[in-house]
Amino acid sequence: MHLGLLLSAAASLVTLQLLHVRQEYHIVVGLVFVGLVVVHLAQRRRTIARMATQIVRTKTSVERRLRLAVSDLMLFFITANVLVSGVVDWRRGAPTQLPLPAPFYRWHLDSGAALVIYLVVHFWHRRKRLWRSTIR
């Protein structure tokens, strides 16, 4: 699963070079990535439910799990933002402009860059556990 997430995220970035040829390549690969994120979260539903209850009952002993829950929530929000901004840009036929200075004025590009940065950090913090992880 983790390898599929990494490969689909990388493929989505690679297909950015093909946008001048066919926009559909980027859309399909991006949707595959979002689908894998949903499957990944579904596989971790017990962990996510446990972390969600711990957010409500914050204790100092669960600080690490709280950080992990907040991290997963942020990752979900950024991924959803990339999906929504991509759909909006696709329906409009042009990039959605934000009231920010260049080069930070394109919504999908900015949210995609934020996702890439967050994925790199997310992967880096979990790199030792990724090869040992199992699906329950």
Order of alpha helices (4+ residues) and beta strands (2+ residues): alpha-alpha-alpha-alpha-alpha
